[in-house]
Amino acid sequence: MPTTAVVMNMFYTGLGIARSLGEQGIPVIGLSAHPGVYGEFTRYARTIACPDSRNEPEALFPFLQRMGEELRHRAVIFPTRDDDVLFLDRYREQLSPYFELLIPESSVLQACLDKWQTYQWALRAGVGAPRSWLIHGEQDLRRVIPELTYPCIMKPVESFHWRKGSNWNKVGGRKALAVSSREELFAEYAAVARADPRALLQEMISGSDECLVSAACYFDRESRLRASFTTQKLAQAPDRFGTGFIVQAIDRPEILEPTVRLLEKMHFTGIAEVEYKWDAGRKEYQLIEINPRPWDQHRLGLSCGVNLVHIAYCDRAGLALPIASKRPSAPKWIAEDTFFMTALGLLRRADHTGLRSLFRLAQGKRSYAIWSARDPLPWFCYLIRRFIPGLIAVSARTLWSELRRRILGDAVRQEKEIVRVSHFDKGKSHG
């Protein structure tokens, strides 16, 4: 019997993993803490409701332990979020008898998730990275101010801290934020410090979303590169510091050499997405972050002949690695739900230039985060449960906004007319 693959969460990334493995005839179990999410309806996985690694790690651990005992063989488990890799690392020793954990060693994992440590490793490996400063409090902030240039970027040291509990609301639902002055710096820090007093300040590299590229890699247990491809962001939401929703596979071999140099030095093992941004001033790519797990757009590799998830599975399951028949290709991956909502937002603002640009970026050979002709049920689930209700809500808000604008406009005009008539009547009485 083939080794089972277990996928944590069935959003974009998890659904993509299930398809990448299920298409190869591999048995997949999808874990879902979010009832009704579209990925639960894929034909390529048997989905099971479970506690959430973010909010209920203590409950998820015995759940997985029981699952491991019932499987009677070590399954390969794939994390899909930072919370998942932190959970697997926390229970690494207890879960290892039951699962092959697709995560690097604890110290390496921490170095990837901690942006300050990532920056320090880049310096050691001689990999270009924007200058950064670690802030623990307002005193640190005052100390580094003479060295800063504006605009600069403020980020969480570890992204998951800004997403814990009510922190996401405290930071305004932002993954990172641009700061354009000393006054704004103190104001923004005061806001984010309520979530976490630690923050990373970083030089801002100018350039559009299309300057962002990534190296997608799999490193085996000996930290040897076994497969890779490269991608480019075309659009992200929100702009500048968001998640890519139009991404294309593109040939950028120049970012592979620094990626290999950095990850080998760190003794990285597993799947990684290493993001860079082109710095026109320095004429080189600058390291942005290391994502130590599968990510949303990993299915782009299939069109390039590199099924990264399948290669990782085979290596961890003790099977012969499939040959990656790498070939030139420039397909695009589109998160259709974000695409549609972005398009509706542009339509509401009557931003026809932005709308035309959005559709231009989406042209060409495409694959999708949710839709698949061979696995259509997740899309219909999303359509019925999320898209249509969301469309109705957006339409209702737009209609109400237009009605309110017209009502208020009529009220203002009536008030002006009353004032005008009043002034006229006063003029007549004085005459």
C-alpha positions in Angstrom: 0.0 0.0 0.0 1.4 3.5 -0.9 2.4 5.7 1.9 -0.4 8.1 2.9 0.1 11.9 2.6 -1.6 14.0 5.2 -2.3 17.7 4.3 -2.9 20.3 7.1 -5.7 22.7 6.0 -7.6 22.6 2.7 -7.2 26.2 1.4 -5.3 27.1 -1.8 -2.1 25.3 -0.7 -3.7 22.2 0.8 -6.0 21.8 -2.2 -3.0 22.1 -4.6 -1.0 19.5 -2.6 -4.0 17.1 -2.7 -4.2 17.5 -6.4 -0.5 17.2 -7.1 -0.3 13.9 -5.1 -3.8 12.5 -5.9 -3.2 12.8 -9.6 -0.3 10.4 -9.1 -2.5 7.8 -7.3 -1.2 8.6 -3.8 -3.8 8.3 -1.0 -4.3 11.7 0.6 -6.0 12.7 3.9 -6.9 16.4 4.1 -7.3 17.8 7.6 -9.7 20.7 8.0 -10.6 22.9 11.0 -12.8 25.1 8.8 -16.1 23.2 8.0 -17.3 23.8 4.4 -14.0 25.2 3.0 -13.8 24.5 -0.7 -10.8 22.1 -0.5 -12.9 19.6 1.5 -14.8 18.8 -1.7 -11.8 17.7 -3.8 -11.9 14.2 -5.3 -8.2 13.7 -4.5 -8.4 13.6 -0.7 -10.4 12.1 2.1 -11.1 15.1 4.3 -11.4 14.8 8.1 -12.5 17.5 10.5 -9.9 18.3 13.2 -8.8 20.9 15.7 -6.9 24.0 14.4 -3.1 24.2 14.8 -3.4 27.9 15.4 -6.1 28.0 18.1 -6.2 24.4 19.4 -2.7 22.9 19.2 -3.2 21.0 22.5 -6.3 19.3 21.0 -4.7 18.6 17.6 -1.8 16.7 19.0 -3.8 13.8 20.5 -6.0 13.8 17.4 -2.9 13.3 15.2 -1.5 10.7 17.6 -4.6 8.6 17.3 -4.6 9.0 13.5 -1.0 7.9 13.4 -1.8 4.7 15.4 -4.7 3.9 13.1 -2.7 4.4 9.9 -0.2 1.6 11.0 2.5 3.2 8.8 4.4 6.5 8.9 2.6 9.0 6.7 4.2 12.1 5.1 2.6 15.2 6.6 2.5 18.5 4.7 2.1 21.8 6.6 0.5 24.7 4.7 0.8 27.6 7.2 3.3 29.0 9.6 1.1 27.8 12.4 1.3 24.3 11.1 5.1 24.2 11.0 5.3 25.7 14.5 2.9 23.0 15.7 4.9 20.2 14.1 8.1 21.6 15.5 6.5 21.8 19.0 5.4 18.1 18.9 8.2 16.9 16.7 9.5 14.2 19.0 6.1 12.8 19.9 4.8 12.8 16.3 7.9 11.5 14.6 7.1 7.8 15.2 3.9 8.2 13.2 4.7 10.9 10.6 7.5 12.0 8.4 7.5 15.7 9.1 8.3 17.9 6.1 10.0 20.6 8.0 13.6 21.5 8.6 15.4 21.2 12.0 14.1 23.5 14.8 17.0 26.0 14.6 16.8 26.2 10.8 13.0 26.6 11.0 13.3 29.4 13.5 15.9 31.2 11.3 13.5 31.1 8.4 10.5 32.4 10.4 12.4 35.1 12.3 13.1 37.8 9.8 16.1 39.2 11.8 17.7 35.8 11.8 17.1 35.5 8.1 18.8 38.8 7.6 21.8 37.7 9.6 22.1 34.4 7.7 22.0 36.4 4.4 24.9 38.5 5.6 26.9 35.4 6.5 26.2 33.8 3.1 27.0 36.9 1.1 23.4 37.2 -0.2 22.1 40.7 -0.9 19.4 41.8 1.5 17.9 45.3 2.3 19.5 46.8 5.4 17.5 46.0 8.5 17.2 47.0 12.2 15.7 45.0 15.1 13.4 47.0 17.4 12.5 45.8 20.9 11.0 49.1 22.1 10.8 52.8 21.7 14.4 53.3 22.9 15.7 51.1 20.0 13.5 53.1 17.7 15.1 56.4 18.8 18.6 54.8 18.5 18.2 53.8 14.9 16.5 56.9 13.6 19.7 58.6 12.5 20.5 55.6 10.2 17.0 55.4 8.6 16.0 56.8 5.2 12.4 57.2 4.2 10.2 55.6 3.1 11.1 52.4 5.0 9.2 49.3 5.9 8.0 48.0 9.3 7.4 44.3 9.6 6.7 41.7 12.3 9.9 39.8 13.4 7.8 36.7 13.0 4.7 37.0 10.9 2.5 34.7 12.9 2.7 37.0 16.0 0.7 39.7 14.2 -2.0 37.1 13.4 -2.5 35.7 16.9 -5.8 36.4 18.6 -6.8 40.0 18.3 -3.4 41.1 17.0 -4.5 41.2 13.4 -7.0 43.9 14.2 -4.4 45.8 16.2 -2.1 46.0 13.3 -4.9 47.0 10.9 -4.9 43.7 9.1 -1.5 44.4 7.5 1.4 42.1 6.8 3.8 45.0 6.6 3.5 48.8 6.4 5.3 51.6 4.7 6.6 54.6 6.8 7.3 57.9 5.1 8.4 60.1 8.0 9.7 60.1 11.6 6.3 61.2 12.9 4.6 58.4 11.1 7.2 55.9 12.3 6.4 56.6 16.0 2.7 56.6 15.4 2.7 53.3 13.5 5.1 51.7 16.0 2.8 52.7 18.9 -0.1 50.9 17.1 1.8 47.6 16.2 3.6 47.5 19.6 0.2 46.6 21.1 0.4 43.4 19.2 4.2 42.8 19.7 6.8 45.3 20.9 9.4 43.6 18.6 9.5 44.8 15.0 11.8 44.8 12.0 12.6 48.0 10.2 13.9 47.6 6.7 15.1 49.7 3.7 12.4 49.9 1.1 13.3 48.7 -2.3 11.5 50.7 -5.0 9.7 49.0 -7.8 6.3 47.5 -8.7 4.9 44.0 -7.7 6.5 42.7 -10.9 10.0 43.2 -9.4 9.2 40.3 -6.9 10.5 36.9 -7.9 10.8 33.6 -6.0 13.0 30.5 -6.1 10.9 27.4 -5.4 13.1 24.5 -4.2 13.2 21.1 -2.6 16.3 20.2 -0.5 16.7 16.5 0.6 17.8 15.3 4.1 21.4 16.1 3.3 20.5 19.7 2.2 21.1 19.0 -1.4 18.9 20.8 -4.0 16.9 18.1 -5.8 14.4 20.3 -7.8 13.6 23.9 -8.4 11.8 26.5 -10.6 11.3 30.2 -10.4 8.3 32.5 -10.4 7.4 36.2 -10.7 4.5 38.1 -9.0 2.4 40.1 -11.3 -0.3 41.3 -8.8 -0.8 41.0 -5.1 -3.5 42.1 -2.6 -3.2 44.4 -1.0 -0.6 46.3 -3.2 3.0 46.2 -2.2 2.8 44.1 0.9 0.1 41.5 0.1 -0.2 37.9 -1.2 0.3 37.2 -4.9 -2.9 36.4 -6.7 -1.5 36.5 -10.2 1.9 34.8 -10.4 3.7 33.4 -13.4 6.4 30.8 -13.9 9.4 32.5 -15.4 13.1 31.6 -16.0 15.2 33.5 -13.5 18.3 31.2 -13.0 20.3 34.1 -11.5 18.3 33.8 -8.2 19.0 30.0 -7.8 22.7 30.4 -7.1 22.3 32.7 -4.0 19.3 30.6 -2.9 21.4 27.4 -2.9 24.3 29.1 -1.2 22.1 30.5 1.5 20.0 27.3 2.2 23.0 25.0 2.1 24.8 27.2 4.6 21.7 27.0 6.8 21.5 23.2 6.3 17.9 23.6 5.2 15.8 20.5 4.3 12.4 20.4 2.8 10.3 22.7 0.5 11.1 26.4 0.4 9.9 29.5 -1.4 12.7 32.1 -1.3 11.5 35.6 -2.3 13.6 38.4 -3.8 13.0 41.9 -5.1 15.0 43.5 -7.9 17.0 46.5 -6.6 17.5 48.8 -9.6 20.0 51.0 -7.7 22.3 48.1 -6.7 21.6 46.1 -9.9 20.9 42.9 -8.0 18.1 40.9 -6.4 17.7 41.5 -2.6 16.4 38.7 -0.3 12.9 39.4 1.1 12.0 36.2 3.0 12.3 32.4 3.2 9.0 30.5 3.3 9.9 27.1 4.8 6.9 25.1 3.6 4.6 24.6 0.6 2.9 27.9 -0.4 -0.1 28.9 -2.5 1.4 28.8 -6.0 3.5 25.6 -5.9 1.3 24.1 -8.7 3.0 26.4 -11.2 5.9 23.9 -11.2 3.8 21.3 -13.0 3.7 23.4 -16.2 7.5 23.6 -16.0 7.9 19.8 -15.5 8.7 20.1 -11.8 6.1 18.6 -9.4 7.8 19.8 -6.3 5.3 18.3 -3.9 5.5 14.9 -5.5 9.3 14.9 -5.5 9.3 15.8 -1.8 6.8 13.1 -1.1 8.8 10.4 -2.9 12.0 11.4 -1.2 10.4 11.3 2.3 8.5 8.1 1.5 11.7 6.3 0.5 10.7 6.0 -3.2 12.8 6.7 -6.3 12.6 10.4 -7.1 10.7 11.2 -10.3 12.8 12.9 -13.0 12.0 16.6 -13.3 11.8 17.2 -17.0 12.3 20.9 -16.7 11.1 22.8 -19.7 10.6 26.5 -20.5 7.1 27.7 -19.8 5.4 30.9 -18.8 1.9 29.9 -17.4 0.1 32.0 -14.8 -1.5 31.0 -11.5 -4.6 33.0 -10.5 -6.4 33.0 -7.2 -9.8 33.6 -8.9 -11.6 34.6 -5.7 -9.2 37.4 -5.0 -9.1 38.3 -8.7 -12.9 38.7 -8.9 -13.1 40.8 -5.6 -10.2 43.0 -6.8 -12.0 43.5 -10.1 -15.3 44.4 -8.3 -13.4 46.9 -6.2 -11.9 48.6 -9.2 -15.4 48.6 -10.9 -16.9 50.3 -7.8 -14.3 53.0 -7.9 -14.8 53.4 -11.7 -11.0 52.7 -12.1 -11.2 51.5 -15.7 -7.5 51.9 -16.2 -6.8 49.6 -13.3 -9.4 47.1 -14.5 -7.9 46.9 -18.0 -4.5 46.4 -16.5 -5.8 43.6 -14.2 -7.3 41.7 -17.1 -4.1 42.3 -19.2 -2.0 40.7 -16.5 -4.3 37.7 -16.4 -4.0 36.9 -20.1 -2.2 33.8 -21.4 -2.0 30.2 -20.3 -3.6 29.9 -16.8 -4.1 27.6 -13.9 -6.3 28.4 -10.9 -6.2 28.2 -7.2 -9.6 26.6 -6.9 -11.0 25.7 -10.4 -9.9 22.5 -12.1 -11.8 20.8 -15.0 -10.7 17.4 -13.5 -11.8 18.4 -10.0 -14.6 21.0 -10.3 -16.5 20.4 -7.1 -14.3 22.8 -4.9 -15.0 25.6 -7.3 -18.8 25.0 -7.2 -18.6 24.9 -3.4 -16.8 28.2 -3.3 -19.2 29.7 -5.9 -22.3 28.8 -3.8 -20.9 29.4 -0.3 -18.7 32.4 -0.7 -18.7 34.0 -4.2 -22.4 34.5 -4.7 -23.1 35.7 -1.1 -20.0 38.0 -1.4 -21.2 39.4 -4.7 -24.6 40.1 -3.3 -23.0 41.8 -0.2 -20.7 44.0 -2.4 -23.6 44.9 -4.7 -25.8 45.8 -1.7 -23.0 48.0 -0.3 -22.4 49.7 -3.6 -26.2 50.3 -4.1 -26.5 51.7 -0.6 -23.5 53.9 -1.0 -24.9 55.3 -4.3 -28.4 55.9 -2.7 -26.8 57.5 0.4 -24.7 59.8 -1.9 -27.8 60.8 -3.8 -30.0 61.3 -0.7 -27.3 63.4 1.0 -26.7 65.3 -2.2 -30.4 66.1 -2.5 -30.5 67.2 1.1 -27.5 69.5 0.6 -29.1 71.0 -2.5 -32.4 71.6 -0.6 -30.6 73.2 2.3 -28.7 75.5 -0.1 -32.0 76.4 -1.8 -33.6 77.2 1.5 -30.6 79.4 2.5 -30.7 81.1 -0.9 -34.5 81.8 -0.7 -34.1 83.1 2.9 -31.4 85.5 1.8 -33.5 86.7 -1.0 -36.5 87.2 1.2 -34.3 89.2 3.7 -33.1 91.3 0.8 -36.6 92.1 -0.2 -37.7 93.1 3.3 -34.7 95.4 3.7 -35.6 97.0 0.3 
